[in-house]
Amino acid sequence: MLTENTLGYGGRPCYLTNPRSILFFVATPISVVMVVNVVMYMSVIVKIMSLPEVGENKSCERNNLKIFVKLSTITGLTWMFGIVYELNDVELFGYLFLIFV
């Protein structure tokens, strides 16, 4: 049974502690990936909606919503919940992040 906070190596957590390092090596890459994902997600939505058979048929709007929700999950847009939680410490976003990611 483990009674200490160590697994046999090191004695303290290994993570970036300098706020500037966290900004450059964690937050910036995640933000860049998220911006690219949002741009790609929006371009896919525009292309889907511009198809003649999709734009004219109003009965498939519910199906389109399902497709867009699935796409947002695949592209990682749910990670925004985690970013908002870290920045604002709003517990709701923490739970949403845990559920969807």
Buried (B, 14 or more C-beta within 10 A) or exposed (E): EEEEEEEEEEEEEEEEEEEEEEEEEEBEEBEEEBEEBBEEBEEBBEEBEEEEEBEEEEEEEEEBEEBBEEBBEEBBBBBBBBBBBEEEEEEEBBEBBEEBE
